[in-house]
Amino acid sequence: MTKSKKVVYQDDEYVIFEDGSGGAIMSDEEIEDAEKFDEWFNSLSEEEQDAYIQDLRDHGLLDEDKEL
């Protein structure tokens, strides 16, 4: 049996549990969109993935300090 985690904070966008875990609340549609993006991105070659990531960085849409 899985123990339920106590919610210590929740609003329309985020939830945080007593153990510090949590994150953004996503609708079923947002989850489906993310899964479709993952499928598309993973279908690209390594070179295409690198070019896509660089394009995001060039347009300021990806934090330069983050390692993917």
N, CA, C and O atoms as a CHARMM CRD file, in Angstrom:
* protein
*
  272
    1    1 MET  N      0.84200  -1.17700   0.00000 PROA 1      0.00000
    2    1 MET  CA     0.00000   0.00000   0.00000 PROA 1      0.00000
    3    1 MET  C      0.89100   1.24600   0.00000 PROA 1      0.00000
    4    1 MET  O      1.84400   1.33400   0.77500 PROA 1      0.00000
    5    2 THR  N      0.57900   2.19400  -0.86400 PROA 2      0.00000
    6    2 THR  CA     1.34600   3.42300  -0.98200 PROA 2      0.00000
    7    2 THR  C      0.85100   4.45500   0.02400 PROA 2      0.00000
    8    2 THR  O     -0.34900   4.69900   0.14600 PROA 2      0.00000
    9    3 LYS  N      1.79000   5.05100   0.73500 PROA 3      0.00000
   10    3 LYS  CA     1.44500   6.09300   1.70600 PROA 3      0.00000
   11    3 LYS  C      1.18700   7.40200   0.97200 PROA 3      0.00000
   12    3 LYS  O      1.96200   7.77700   0.09300 PROA 3      0.00000
   13    4 SER  N      0.12200   8.09300   1.31400 PROA 4      0.00000
   14    4 SER  CA    -0.19600   9.38500   0.72000 PROA 4      0.00000
   15    4 SER  C      0.73000  10.45200   1.28300 PROA 4      0.00000
   16    4 SER  O      1.07800  10.44000   2.46300 PROA 4      0.00000
   17    5 LYS  N      1.11400  11.36100   0.42200 PROA 5      0.00000
   18    5 LYS  CA     1.94900  12.48200   0.85200 PROA 5      0.00000
   19    5 LYS  C      1.04400  13.65200   1.20600 PROA 5      0.00000
   20    5 LYS  O      0.05000  13.91000   0.52700 PROA 5      0.00000
   21    6 LYS  N      1.39400  14.34900   2.26400 PROA 6      0.00000
   22    6 LYS  CA     0.63000  15.51400   2.68800 PROA 6      0.00000
   23    6 LYS  C      1.01400  16.71500   1.82500 PROA 6      0.00000
   24    6 LYS  O      2.19500  17.01200   1.64800 PROA 6      0.00000
   25    7 VAL  N      0.00000  17.40200   1.29000 PROA 7      0.00000
   26    7 VAL  CA     0.21000  18.61900   0.50900 PROA 7      0.00000
   27    7 VAL  C      0.45900  19.77100   1.47400 PROA 7      0.00000
   28    7 VAL  O     -0.33800  20.01600   2.38000 PROA 7      0.00000
   29    8 VAL  N      1.58300  20.48400   1.27200 PROA 8      0.00000
   30    8 VAL  CA     1.87700  21.63500   2.12600 PROA 8      0.00000
   31    8 VAL  C      1.61900  22.95700   1.40400 PROA 8      0.00000
   32    8 VAL  O      1.49800  24.00100   2.04500 PROA 8      0.00000
   33    9 TYR  N      1.53200  22.91300   0.06100 PROA 9      0.00000
   34    9 TYR  CA     1.20900  24.11800  -0.71000 PROA 9      0.00000
   35    9 TYR  C      0.59000  23.68800  -2.02600 PROA 9      0.00000
   36    9 TYR  O      1.04200  22.73100  -2.65600 PROA 9      0.00000
   37   10 GLN  N     -0.45100  24.40300  -2.43700 PROA 10     0.00000
   38   10 GLN  CA    -1.04200  24.15100  -3.74900 PROA 10     0.00000
   39   10 GLN  C     -1.77100  25.40300  -4.21000 PROA 10     0.00000
   40   10 GLN  O     -2.49000  26.04400  -3.44400 PROA 10     0.00000
   41   11 ASP  N     -1.56700  25.73700  -5.49200 PROA 11     0.00000
   42   11 ASP  CA    -2.36600  26.77800  -6.12300 PROA 11     0.00000
   43   11 ASP  C     -2.82100  26.23500  -7.47100 PROA 11     0.00000
   44   11 ASP  O     -2.80800  25.02100  -7.67600 PROA 11     0.00000
   45   12 ASP  N     -3.21900  27.09400  -8.38100 PROA 12     0.00000
   46   12 ASP  CA    -3.71800  26.63100  -9.67800 PROA 12     0.00000
   47   12 ASP  C     -2.63700  26.03500 -10.56900 PROA 12     0.00000
   48   12 ASP  O     -2.94200  25.33700 -11.53600 PROA 12     0.00000
   49   13 GLU  N     -1.36100  26.31100 -10.24300 PROA 13     0.00000
   50   13 GLU  CA    -0.28400  25.87600 -11.11900 PROA 13     0.00000
   51   13 GLU  C      0.69600  24.89900 -10.48500 PROA 13     0.00000
   52   13 GLU  O      1.32100  24.11500 -11.20000 PROA 13     0.00000
   53   14 TYR  N      0.84700  24.92300  -9.17100 PROA 14     0.00000
   54   14 TYR  CA     1.88200  24.12300  -8.51900 PROA 14     0.00000
   55   14 TYR  C      1.34800  23.40400  -7.29400 PROA 14     0.00000
   56   14 TYR  O      0.35900  23.81300  -6.68600 PROA 14     0.00000
   57   15 VAL  N      2.03900  22.30600  -6.94700 PROA 15     0.00000
   58   15 VAL  CA     1.76300  21.58900  -5.70900 PROA 15     0.00000
   59   15 VAL  C      3.10800  21.18200  -5.10000 PROA 15     0.00000
   60   15 VAL  O      4.01900  20.76800  -5.81800 PROA 15     0.00000
   61   16 ILE  N      3.22800  21.30100  -3.78000 PROA 16     0.00000
   62   16 ILE  CA     4.43700  20.88800  -3.06700 PROA 16     0.00000
   63   16 ILE  C      3.99300  19.99000  -1.91300 PROA 16     0.00000
   64   16 ILE  O      3.08300  20.32700  -1.15600 PROA 16     0.00000
   65   17 PHE  N      4.66200  18.83500  -1.79900 PROA 17     0.00000
   66   17 PHE  CA     4.34700  17.87900  -0.75300 PROA 17     0.00000
   67   17 PHE  C      5.30300  18.04000   0.41500 PROA 17     0.00000
   68   17 PHE  O      6.33000  18.70900   0.30100 PROA 17     0.00000
   69   18 GLU  N      4.95500  17.41300   1.55500 PROA 18     0.00000
   70   18 GLU  CA     5.73100  17.54900   2.77500 PROA 18     0.00000
   71   18 GLU  C      7.17200  17.09000   2.62700 PROA 18     0.00000
   72   18 GLU  O      8.04100  17.54600   3.37000 PROA 18     0.00000
   73   19 ASP  N      7.44400  16.19300   1.68000 PROA 19     0.00000
   74   19 ASP  CA     8.82200  15.72000   1.49900 PROA 19     0.00000
   75   19 ASP  C      9.61900  16.60500   0.54200 PROA 19     0.00000
   76   19 ASP  O     10.76800  16.30300   0.21900 PROA 19     0.00000
   77   20 GLY  N      8.99800  17.70700   0.08900 PROA 20     0.00000
   78   20 GLY  CA     9.67400  18.63600  -0.80900 PROA 20     0.00000
   79   20 GLY  C      9.47200  18.33500  -2.27600 PROA 20     0.00000
   80   20 GLY  O      9.86000  19.13100  -3.13100 PROA 20     0.00000
   81   21 SER  N      8.87400  17.20100  -2.58400 PROA 21     0.00000
   82   21 SER  CA     8.60500  16.88500  -3.98400 PROA 21     0.00000
   83   21 SER  C      7.39700  17.68200  -4.45400 PROA 21     0.00000
   84   21 SER  O      6.69100  18.29800  -3.65500 PROA 21     0.00000
   85   22 GLY  N      7.17900  17.66000  -5.73200 PROA 22     0.00000
   86   22 GLY  CA     6.04400  18.35900  -6.30300 PROA 22     0.00000
   87   22 GLY  C      6.42800  18.97100  -7.62100 PROA 22     0.00000
   88   22 GLY  O      7.44800  18.61200  -8.20800 PROA 22     0.00000
   89   23 GLY  N      5.62300  19.88500  -8.08500 PROA 23     0.00000
   90   23 GLY  CA     5.90500  20.54700  -9.35000 PROA 23     0.00000
   91   23 GLY  C      4.66000  21.14700  -9.94900 PROA 23     0.00000
   92   23 GLY  O      3.65100  21.36400  -9.27700 PROA 23     0.00000
   93   24 ALA  N      4.76500  21.40900 -11.23600 PROA 24     0.00000
   94   24 ALA  CA     3.66300  22.04000 -11.94400 PROA 24     0.00000
   95   24 ALA  C      2.51500  21.05300 -12.12300 PROA 24     0.00000
   96   24 ALA  O      2.73200  19.86100 -12.34400 PROA 24     0.00000
   97   25 ILE  N      1.31800  21.55400 -12.02700 PROA 25     0.00000
   98   25 ILE  CA     0.12100  20.77000 -12.28300 PROA 25     0.00000
   99   25 ILE  C     -0.17300  20.88700 -13.77200 PROA 25     0.00000
  100   25 ILE  O     -0.28900  21.99000 -14.30700 PROA 25     0.00000
  101   26 MET  N     -0.29100  19.74800 -14.43100 PROA 26     0.00000
  102   26 MET  CA    -0.52500  19.75200 -15.87700 PROA 26     0.00000
  103   26 MET  C     -1.87000  19.10000 -16.19000 PROA 26     0.00000
  104   26 MET  O     -2.26700  18.11700 -15.56500 PROA 26     0.00000
  105   27 SER  N     -2.55000  19.67200 -17.16500 PROA 27     0.00000
  106   27 SER  CA    -3.80300  19.07900 -17.62500 PROA 27     0.00000
  107   27 SER  C     -3.49200  17.87200 -18.50000 PROA 27     0.00000
  108   27 SER  O     -2.35000  17.68900 -18.92100 PROA 27     0.00000
  109   28 ASP  N     -4.48700  17.05800 -18.77300 PROA 28     0.00000
  110   28 ASP  CA    -4.29900  15.90900 -19.65400 PROA 28     0.00000
  111   28 ASP  C     -3.81300  16.35400 -21.02200 PROA 28     0.00000
  112   28 ASP  O     -2.98600  15.67900 -21.63500 PROA 28     0.00000
  113   29 GLU  N     -4.31900  17.48700 -21.50800 PROA 29     0.00000
  114   29 GLU  CA    -3.91400  18.00800 -22.81200 PROA 29     0.00000
  115   29 GLU  C     -2.43900  18.41900 -22.80700 PROA 29     0.00000
  116   29 GLU  O     -1.71800  18.15500 -23.76900 PROA 29     0.00000
  117   30 GLU  N     -1.99200  19.06000 -21.73000 PROA 30     0.00000
  118   30 GLU  CA    -0.58800  19.46200 -21.61900 PROA 30     0.00000
  119   30 GLU  C      0.33000  18.23500 -21.56500 PROA 30     0.00000
  120   30 GLU  O      1.41100  18.24000 -22.15400 PROA 30     0.00000
  121   31 ILE  N     -0.09900  17.20000 -20.86800 PROA 31     0.00000
  122   31 ILE  CA     0.68000  15.96600 -20.79600 PROA 31     0.00000
  123   31 ILE  C      0.77400  15.32900 -22.17800 PROA 31     0.00000
  124   31 ILE  O      1.84700  14.88600 -22.58700 PROA 31     0.00000
  125   32 GLU  N     -0.34300  15.28200 -22.89500 PROA 32     0.00000
  126   32 GLU  CA    -0.35500  14.72100 -24.24300 PROA 32     0.00000
  127   32 GLU  C      0.56500  15.51300 -25.17100 PROA 32     0.00000
  128   32 GLU  O      1.30500  14.92700 -25.96200 PROA 32     0.00000
  129   33 ASP  N      0.52000  16.84500 -25.07600 PROA 33     0.00000
  130   33 ASP  CA     1.39500  17.68800 -25.89900 PROA 33     0.00000
  131   33 ASP  C      2.86400  17.41600 -25.58900 PROA 33     0.00000
  132   33 ASP  O      3.68600  17.33500 -26.50200 PROA 33     0.00000
  133   34 ALA  N      3.19500  17.27700 -24.31700 PROA 34     0.00000
  134   34 ALA  CA     4.57800  17.00200 -23.91700 PROA 34     0.00000
  135   34 ALA  C      5.02800  15.64000 -24.43400 PROA 34     0.00000
  136   34 ALA  O      6.16800  15.49200 -24.87500 PROA 34     0.00000
  137   35 GLU  N      4.15100  14.65000 -24.38600 PROA 35     0.00000
  138   35 GLU  CA     4.48900  13.32100 -24.89200 PROA 35     0.00000
  139   35 GLU  C      4.71700  13.36100 -26.40600 PROA 35     0.00000
  140   35 GLU  O      5.63100  12.71200 -26.91600 PROA 35     0.00000
  141   36 LYS  N      3.89000  14.12200 -27.11900 PROA 36     0.00000
  142   36 LYS  CA     4.05900  14.26500 -28.57000 PROA 36     0.00000
  143   36 LYS  C      5.38600  14.96300 -28.88200 PROA 36     0.00000
  144   36 LYS  O      6.09300  14.56100 -29.80600 PROA 36     0.00000
  145   37 PHE  N      5.72600  16.00300 -28.11800 PROA 37     0.00000
  146   37 PHE  CA     6.99600  16.68800 -28.32500 PROA 37     0.00000
  147   37 PHE  C      8.16400  15.73700 -28.08200 PROA 37     0.00000
  148   37 PHE  O      9.10300  15.69300 -28.87700 PROA 37     0.00000
  149   38 ASP  N      8.11200  14.97100 -26.98500 PROA 38     0.00000
  150   38 ASP  CA     9.18200  14.01100 -26.68500 PROA 38     0.00000
  151   38 ASP  C      9.36300  13.01700 -27.82200 PROA 38     0.00000
  152   38 ASP  O     10.48600  12.71400 -28.22500 PROA 38     0.00000
  153   39 GLU  N      8.24600  12.51500 -28.33100 PROA 39     0.00000
  154   39 GLU  CA     8.30200  11.55000 -29.43300 PROA 39     0.00000
  155   39 GLU  C      8.95400  12.18500 -30.66300 PROA 39     0.00000
  156   39 GLU  O      9.79900  11.56800 -31.31100 PROA 39     0.00000
  157   40 TRP  N      8.55300  13.43000 -30.98400 PROA 40     0.00000
  158   40 TRP  CA     9.12000  14.13200 -32.13100 PROA 40     0.00000
  159   40 TRP  C     10.60900  14.39100 -31.92000 PROA 40     0.00000
  160   40 TRP  O     11.41900  14.10100 -32.80100 PROA 40     0.00000
  161   41 PHE  N     10.97300  14.93300 -30.76500 PROA 41     0.00000
  162   41 PHE  CA    12.36600  15.28300 -30.48800 PROA 41     0.00000
  163   41 PHE  C     13.25300  14.04800 -30.53300 PROA 41     0.00000
  164   41 PHE  O     14.35300  14.09000 -31.08400 PROA 41     0.00000
  165   42 ASN  N     12.78000  12.94800 -29.95600 PROA 42     0.00000
  166   42 ASN  CA    13.57700  11.72000 -29.93200 PROA 42     0.00000
  167   42 ASN  C     13.70600  11.08100 -31.31100 PROA 42     0.00000
  168   42 ASN  O     14.56600  10.22500 -31.51800 PROA 42     0.00000
  169   43 SER  N     12.85400  11.49000 -32.25800 PROA 43     0.00000
  170   43 SER  CA    12.95600  10.96600 -33.61800 PROA 43     0.00000
  171   43 SER  C     14.04000  11.69100 -34.42600 PROA 43     0.00000
  172   43 SER  O     14.43300  11.22800 -35.49600 PROA 43     0.00000
  173   44 LEU  N     14.52000  12.82600 -33.91000 PROA 44     0.00000
  174   44 LEU  CA    15.55500  13.58700 -34.60000 PROA 44     0.00000
  175   44 LEU  C     16.92200  12.93400 -34.41000 PROA 44     0.00000
  176   44 LEU  O     17.16400  12.22900 -33.43000 PROA 44     0.00000
  177   45 SER  N     17.80600  13.18600 -35.36900 PROA 45     0.00000
  178   45 SER  CA    19.19300  12.72700 -35.21100 PROA 45     0.00000
  179   45 SER  C     19.85700  13.56800 -34.12200 PROA 45     0.00000
  180   45 SER  O     19.33200  14.61100 -33.73100 PROA 45     0.00000
  181   46 GLU  N     20.99700  13.11700 -33.64100 PROA 46     0.00000
  182   46 GLU  CA    21.71700  13.87100 -32.61300 PROA 46     0.00000
  183   46 GLU  C     22.07900  15.26900 -33.11600 PROA 46     0.00000
  184   46 GLU  O     22.00800  16.24300 -32.36600 PROA 46     0.00000
  185   47 GLU  N     22.46500  15.35800 -34.38200 PROA 47     0.00000
  186   47 GLU  CA    22.81800  16.65900 -34.96800 PROA 47     0.00000
  187   47 GLU  C     21.59700  17.58000 -35.02400 PROA 47     0.00000
  188   47 GLU  O     21.70300  18.77400 -34.74300 PROA 47     0.00000
  189   48 GLU  N     20.44900  17.02600 -35.38300 PROA 48     0.00000
  190   48 GLU  CA    19.21500  17.82800 -35.44000 PROA 48     0.00000
  191   48 GLU  C     18.79900  18.28000 -34.04400 PROA 48     0.00000
  192   48 GLU  O     18.34400  19.41000 -33.86400 PROA 48     0.00000
  193   49 GLN  N     18.95500  17.40100 -33.05800 PROA 49     0.00000
  194   49 GLN  CA    18.63900  17.77100 -31.67800 PROA 49     0.00000
  195   49 GLN  C     19.54000  18.90500 -31.21200 PROA 49     0.00000
  196   49 GLN  O     19.07300  19.87100 -30.60800 PROA 49     0.00000
  197   50 ASP  N     20.84000  18.78200 -31.49700 PROA 50     0.00000
  198   50 ASP  CA    21.79200  19.82700 -31.10800 PROA 50     0.00000
  199   50 ASP  C     21.45800  21.15500 -31.77700 PROA 50     0.00000
  200   50 ASP  O     21.53600  22.20600 -31.14100 PROA 50     0.00000
  201   51 ALA  N     21.08500  21.11500 -33.06400 PROA 51     0.00000
  202   51 ALA  CA    20.72500  22.33600 -33.79200 PROA 51     0.00000
  203   51 ALA  C     19.46400  22.96400 -33.20200 PROA 51     0.00000
  204   51 ALA  O     19.38100  24.18600 -33.08500 PROA 51     0.00000
  205   52 TYR  N     18.49700  22.15300 -32.83500 PROA 52     0.00000
  206   52 TYR  CA    17.25300  22.65200 -32.24000 PROA 52     0.00000
  207   52 TYR  C     17.54700  23.33100 -30.89800 PROA 52     0.00000
  208   52 TYR  O     17.04900  24.42300 -30.62200 PROA 52     0.00000
  209   53 ILE  N     18.35500  22.67600 -30.07800 PROA 53     0.00000
  210   53 ILE  CA    18.72000  23.23700 -28.76800 PROA 53     0.00000
  211   53 ILE  C     19.48100  24.55200 -28.95400 PROA 53     0.00000
  212   53 ILE  O     19.22800  25.52100 -28.23700 PROA 53     0.00000
  213   54 GLN  N     20.40400  24.58800 -29.90700 PROA 54     0.00000
  214   54 GLN  CA    21.15700  25.82100 -30.16000 PROA 54     0.00000
  215   54 GLN  C     20.23400  26.93900 -30.62200 PROA 54     0.00000
  216   54 GLN  O     20.41600  28.09400 -30.23600 PROA 54     0.00000
  217   55 ASP  N     19.25100  26.60600 -31.44100 PROA 55     0.00000
  218   55 ASP  CA    18.28000  27.60100 -31.90700 PROA 55     0.00000
  219   55 ASP  C     17.49600  28.18500 -30.73000 PROA 55     0.00000
  220   55 ASP  O     17.24600  29.38900 -30.68600 PROA 55     0.00000
  221   56 LEU  N     17.11000  27.33200 -29.77500 PROA 56     0.00000
  222   56 LEU  CA    16.41400  27.82200 -28.57700 PROA 56     0.00000
  223   56 LEU  C     17.31600  28.77700 -27.79800 PROA 56     0.00000
  224   56 LEU  O     16.86800  29.82500 -27.33300 PROA 56     0.00000
  225   57 ARG  N     18.57600  28.41200 -27.66000 PROA 57     0.00000
  226   57 ARG  CA    19.53100  29.27400 -26.94300 PROA 57     0.00000
  227   57 ARG  C     19.71200  30.60700 -27.67900 PROA 57     0.00000
  228   57 ARG  O     19.73200  31.67300 -27.06300 PROA 57     0.00000
  229   58 ASP  N     19.84300  30.52600 -29.00900 PROA 58     0.00000
  230   58 ASP  CA    20.04000  31.73800 -29.81400 PROA 58     0.00000
  231   58 ASP  C     18.89000  32.71600 -29.67900 PROA 58     0.00000
  232   58 ASP  O     19.08000  33.92600 -29.80200 PROA 58     0.00000
  233   59 HSD  N     17.69300  32.19600 -29.42600 PROA 59     0.00000
  234   59 HSD  CA    16.50600  33.04200 -29.29700 PROA 59     0.00000
  235   59 HSD  C     16.15600  33.34200 -27.83900 PROA 59     0.00000
  236   59 HSD  O     15.09100  33.89100 -27.55600 PROA 59     0.00000
  237   60 GLY  N     17.05900  32.97900 -26.90500 PROA 60     0.00000
  238   60 GLY  CA    16.85200  33.27000 -25.50000 PROA 60     0.00000
  239   60 GLY  C     15.75300  32.45700 -24.85000 PROA 60     0.00000
  240   60 GLY  O     15.19500  32.86800 -23.83300 PROA 60     0.00000
  241   61 LEU  N     15.43500  31.30000 -25.42900 PROA 61     0.00000
  242   61 LEU  CA    14.35800  30.47700 -24.90500 PROA 61     0.00000
  243   61 LEU  C     14.84300  29.32100 -24.04800 PROA 61     0.00000
  244   61 LEU  O     14.04400  28.52100 -23.55900 PROA 61     0.00000
  245   62 LEU  N     16.16300  29.23600 -23.86700 PROA 62     0.00000
  246   62 LEU  CA    16.74900  28.17100 -23.05300 PROA 62     0.00000
  247   62 LEU  C     17.88100  28.77600 -22.24700 PROA 62     0.00000
  248   62 LEU  O     18.72200  29.50200 -22.77800 PROA 62     0.00000
  249   63 ASP  N     17.89300  28.47300 -20.98200 PROA 63     0.00000
  250   63 ASP  CA    18.92400  28.99100 -20.08300 PROA 63     0.00000
  251   63 ASP  C     20.28400  28.47900 -20.51800 PROA 63     0.00000
  252   63 ASP  O     20.48400  27.27100 -20.65100 PROA 63     0.00000
  253   64 GLU  N     21.20900  29.38000 -20.73800 PROA 64     0.00000
  254   64 GLU  CA    22.55100  29.04600 -21.20400 PROA 64     0.00000
  255   64 GLU  C     23.30700  28.15900 -20.21600 PROA 64     0.00000
  256   64 GLU  O     24.16300  27.37800 -20.63200 PROA 64     0.00000
  257   65 ASP  N     23.01500  28.26000 -18.93100 PROA 65     0.00000
  258   65 ASP  CA    23.76600  27.53900 -17.91000 PROA 65     0.00000
  259   65 ASP  C     23.27400  26.12900 -17.68100 PROA 65     0.00000
  260   65 ASP  O     23.94800  25.35100 -17.00600 PROA 65     0.00000
  261   66 LYS  N     22.11900  25.77300 -18.22000 PROA 66     0.00000
  262   66 LYS  CA    21.54600  24.46200 -17.98400 PROA 66     0.00000
  263   66 LYS  C     22.14800  23.42800 -18.92200 PROA 66     0.00000
  264   66 LYS  O     22.30100  23.66600 -20.12000 PROA 66     0.00000
  265   67 GLU  N     22.48400  22.28700 -18.36000 PROA 67     0.00000
  266   67 GLU  CA    23.00400  21.16400 -19.13700 PROA 67     0.00000
  267   67 GLU  C     21.83600  20.24900 -19.46500 PROA 67     0.00000
  268   67 GLU  O     21.06300  19.88200 -18.58000 PROA 67     0.00000
  269   68 LEU  N     21.70500  19.88300 -20.72300 PROA 68     0.00000
  270   68 LEU  CA    20.60800  18.99000 -21.12200 PROA 68     0.00000
  271   68 LEU  C     21.06100  17.56500 -21.18100 PROA 68     0.00000
  272   68 LEU  O     20.26800  16.67900 -21.49900 PROA 68     0.00000
